[in-house]
Amino acid sequence: MGLNDEEYNWQQDELEALINRGIRLQGQMDPKNKVRVAYDTCQRECIVKVMSNDSDELDVLQRLLALPSPRNHVIPCELIRCKSSTLAFMPLLRVLSGHIIPYHGVQSILDFMTQMVEALDFMHEHYIAYSDVANLNIVAPSKNTPAEFPPFSITRGRYYIIDFGSSRVLPKGPGEGLLVGDFFQYPGHFMPPEGTDAVDPYAYDVYSLGETIHDVCEAARHRAQIQAPRSVLHLVNTLRSPDPSRRPTMRQLVGITRAICFWVSNTTWLYKVFPAIIADYLDYYGWRLIRVFV
């Protein structure tokens, strides 16, 4: 069966390419059988994903892997070329969810926000719309991840982006008026509130990031009793605006994120000196004043 069929049948040349590298496939991780758990020669858990050679997913992944930069958060992986497909061989890292973020106060939320803004700004700079920002597509090393994982370089505390099945390279960059009407061909986890007929894919990334950070804030509140300051929640809700024109670009968000991190780190004393309701008031309106200049 082909790559577009309901369940994929791994081809002989693909299996042989893996065997030649000492990679053993194990259980499947998705309904279409395109993503499999595997073990390498050192018995480390890895992931193998099959992609069509003419897919946008492979095009985006190849481009990102060829762009070394500390701002590039693509999952480290090796591409194994086969006859009609390419296999992405990568380390098995832990999928983001509320219980795995190392919550150390509000700084944990800000660190996640900063890294994701950096990652998406890097993609947008290269005219790549990710189109599927969601916690299921963000991974990080766990405490059980080996310190040495050659040939991959993995950094603890760093978030990586996986699954570029909805991503593509676009002819225009952010803020250049690009609208697309094929959302269901390149779907994301969240329905765009502006509708699906004319979507700015870059603004949609901003919206999806806002929804994802909102989920992280909710998880921090429920699992670790960490309440994000009102200033942070205001920024997150700006990203989640139903009006795409009111959402900042990722490039603008780089500066805004620096400002909110500075603001929050220098106003923690508010919550030690004043009752929570007054501290929230001062935090929120102080940030709104600063936001005018950022």
C-alpha positions in Angstrom: 0.0 0.0 0.0 1.2 3.5 -0.7 1.9 6.3 1.8 -1.5 7.8 1.4 -3.4 4.6 2.3 -5.1 4.1 5.6 -2.4 1.8 7.0 1.1 1.8 5.7 2.9 -1.5 4.7 6.6 -1.0 5.2 8.6 -1.9 2.1 11.4 -4.4 1.8 14.0 -1.9 0.9 13.0 0.2 3.9 13.4 -2.7 6.3 16.7 -3.7 4.8 18.0 -0.1 5.1 17.2 -0.3 8.8 18.6 -3.7 9.3 21.9 -2.6 7.7 22.2 0.1 10.4 21.3 -2.3 13.2 17.9 -0.7 13.8 15.1 -3.0 14.9 11.5 -1.9 14.5 9.1 -2.5 17.4 5.5 -1.4 18.0 3.7 1.2 15.9 2.9 4.7 17.4 0.2 5.9 15.0 -3.0 4.5 13.4 -1.4 4.7 9.9 1.7 2.7 10.9 4.0 5.4 9.6 5.7 6.0 13.0 7.4 3.1 14.8 9.4 2.6 18.0 12.8 1.1 17.3 16.0 0.1 19.1 19.4 1.0 17.8 22.6 -1.1 18.2 23.1 0.2 21.7 19.5 -0.9 22.7 18.4 2.8 23.0 14.8 3.6 22.2 14.4 5.5 19.0 11.7 6.5 16.5 11.5 5.8 12.8 9.1 7.7 10.6 8.4 7.0 6.9 7.8 9.9 4.5 7.2 10.1 0.8 10.1 11.5 -1.2 7.9 14.1 -2.8 6.2 15.3 0.4 6.2 18.8 1.9 7.1 17.2 5.2 10.4 15.8 3.9 11.1 19.1 2.1 10.7 21.1 5.3 12.6 18.6 7.4 15.6 18.6 5.0 15.7 22.4 4.9 15.6 22.7 8.7 18.3 20.0 9.2 20.5 21.9 6.8 20.2 25.1 8.9 22.5 24.8 11.9 21.5 27.5 14.5 20.9 27.6 18.2 17.5 29.0 17.3 16.6 25.9 15.3 14.6 23.5 17.5 14.0 20.8 14.9 14.4 17.3 16.4 17.9 15.9 15.6 17.5 13.0 13.1 19.1 11.1 10.4 17.4 10.8 7.0 17.7 7.4 5.3 16.9 7.5 1.6 15.0 4.6 0.1 13.4 4.0 -3.4 10.2 5.9 -3.0 10.4 7.0 0.6 12.8 8.5 3.2 13.0 7.3 6.8 13.6 9.8 9.6 15.5 8.1 12.4 15.5 10.1 15.6 15.9 9.7 19.4 12.7 8.9 21.4 12.1 11.9 23.6 9.2 12.5 25.9 6.2 14.3 24.5 5.2 17.5 26.2 2.4 17.3 28.6 1.5 19.1 31.8 3.2 16.6 34.1 6.6 16.6 32.4 7.4 20.3 32.3 9.9 20.8 35.2 7.9 23.3 37.0 10.1 25.7 39.0 7.8 28.6 39.4 6.6 30.9 36.6 10.1 30.8 35.1 9.3 27.3 33.7 6.4 28.8 31.7 8.4 31.7 30.5 11.3 29.4 29.5 8.9 27.2 27.4 7.3 30.3 25.8 10.7 31.8 25.0 12.0 28.6 23.4 8.8 28.1 21.3 8.8 31.7 20.1 12.5 31.3 19.1 11.7 28.1 17.2 8.8 29.4 15.3 10.4 32.7 14.5 13.3 30.8 13.0 10.9 28.8 10.8 9.0 31.9 9.7 12.3 33.7 8.9 12.8 30.9 6.3 9.2 31.1 5.0 8.2 27.9 6.7 4.8 27.6 8.3 4.7 24.9 10.9 0.9 24.8 11.0 0.5 22.2 13.8 1.8 23.8 17.1 0.5 21.6 19.9 1.9 19.9 23.0 1.8 16.5 21.2 4.3 17.8 18.7 6.8 19.2 21.2 9.3 16.9 22.9 12.1 17.2 25.5 14.7 14.9 27.1 13.4 13.1 30.2 15.5 12.1 33.2 15.9 8.7 31.6 17.3 10.1 28.3 20.9 9.0 28.0 23.4 11.8 28.5 25.3 10.6 25.4 23.1 9.7 22.4 25.3 9.6 19.3 24.9 10.4 16.5 22.4 12.8 18.0 23.2 15.9 20.1 20.5 16.3 22.8 20.5 19.1 25.3 18.6 18.8 28.6 16.1 21.5 29.3 15.7 22.1 25.6 12.4 21.7 23.7 12.3 20.1 20.2 9.7 20.2 17.5 8.6 17.0 15.8 6.0 16.0 13.1 6.2 18.3 10.1 3.3 16.6 8.3 1.3 19.9 8.1 4.3 22.1 7.4 5.3 23.7 4.1 7.6 26.3 2.5 5.6 29.3 1.4 6.2 31.9 -1.4 5.8 34.9 1.0 6.9 35.7 4.5 5.0 36.9 7.6 3.1 40.1 7.2 3.1 40.0 3.4 -0.7 39.3 3.0 -0.5 35.6 2.2 -3.8 33.8 2.7 -4.5 30.1 2.0 -7.7 28.2 1.6 -6.5 24.6 2.1 -6.5 24.3 5.9 -7.8 20.8 5.8 -5.0 19.7 3.5 -2.4 21.1 6.0 -4.5 20.8 9.2 -3.5 21.8 12.7 -4.7 20.7 16.1 -6.8 23.9 16.6 -9.5 25.2 14.4 -8.7 28.8 13.2 -11.3 31.1 14.8 -11.3 33.3 11.7 -12.6 30.3 9.7 -10.8 28.0 7.2 -11.5 29.8 3.8 -8.8 32.4 4.1 -6.1 31.6 6.7 -2.8 33.4 7.2 -0.6 30.4 8.0 1.9 32.5 10.0 -0.8 34.1 12.1 -2.3 30.6 12.6 1.0 29.5 14.1 0.8 32.4 16.5 -2.8 31.4 17.5 -1.8 27.8 18.0 1.2 28.8 20.1 -1.1 30.8 22.3 -3.5 27.9 22.7 -0.5 25.6 23.6 0.9 28.0 26.1 -2.5 28.4 27.6 -2.6 24.6 28.1 0.8 24.8 29.8 -0.4 27.6 32.1 -3.5 25.5 33.0 -1.4 22.4 33.7 0.9 24.5 35.9 -2.0 25.8 37.9 -3.7 22.4 38.4 -0.6 20.1 38.8 1.9 22.4 40.5 -0.3 25.1 42.0 1.7 27.7 40.0 -0.5 30.6 38.9 0.8 32.6 35.9 0.8 36.3 36.5 -2.0 38.3 35.0 0.5 40.0 32.6 1.5 36.6 31.2 -2.1 35.5 30.7 -2.8 38.8 29.0 0.0 38.2 26.5 -1.2 34.6 25.9 -4.7 35.8 25.2 -3.3 38.3 22.7 -1.9 35.4 20.8 -5.3 33.7 21.0 -7.1 36.6 19.5 -9.9 35.5 17.1 -8.8 38.4 14.9 -5.5 37.5 13.1 -4.7 41.2 12.6 -4.5 41.6 16.4 -2.0 38.9 16.9 1.7 39.9 16.8 4.1 38.2 14.4 6.7 35.8 15.7 9.4 38.4 15.1 7.5 40.9 17.2 7.0 38.2 19.8 10.8 37.8 20.2 11.0 41.3 21.6 7.7 41.0 23.5 8.8 37.8 25.2 12.1 39.3 26.3 10.1 42.2 27.8 7.6 40.0 29.6 10.5 37.8 31.1 12.2 41.0 32.3 9.0 42.4 33.7 8.0 39.2 35.6 11.4 38.5 37.0 11.5 42.1 38.4 8.0 42.2 39.9 7.9 39.0 41.9 8.1 41.2 45.0 4.6 42.5 44.3 3.2 39.2 45.4 5.2 39.2 48.6 4.3 42.7 49.6 0.7 43.1 48.5 -2.4 40.9 48.7 -2.9 38.8 45.5 -5.7 40.9 44.1 -3.6 44.1 44.4 -0.5 42.5 43.1 -2.4 41.2 40.1 -3.7 44.7 39.4 -0.3 46.3 39.6 1.2 43.5 37.5 -1.4 43.7 34.8 -1.6 47.5 34.4 2.2 47.9 34.7 2.7 45.4 31.9 0.0 47.1 29.8 2.0 50.4 30.1 5.3 48.7 29.2 3.6 47.0 26.3 2.9 50.3 24.7 6.6 50.8 24.2 7.5 47.3 23.0 
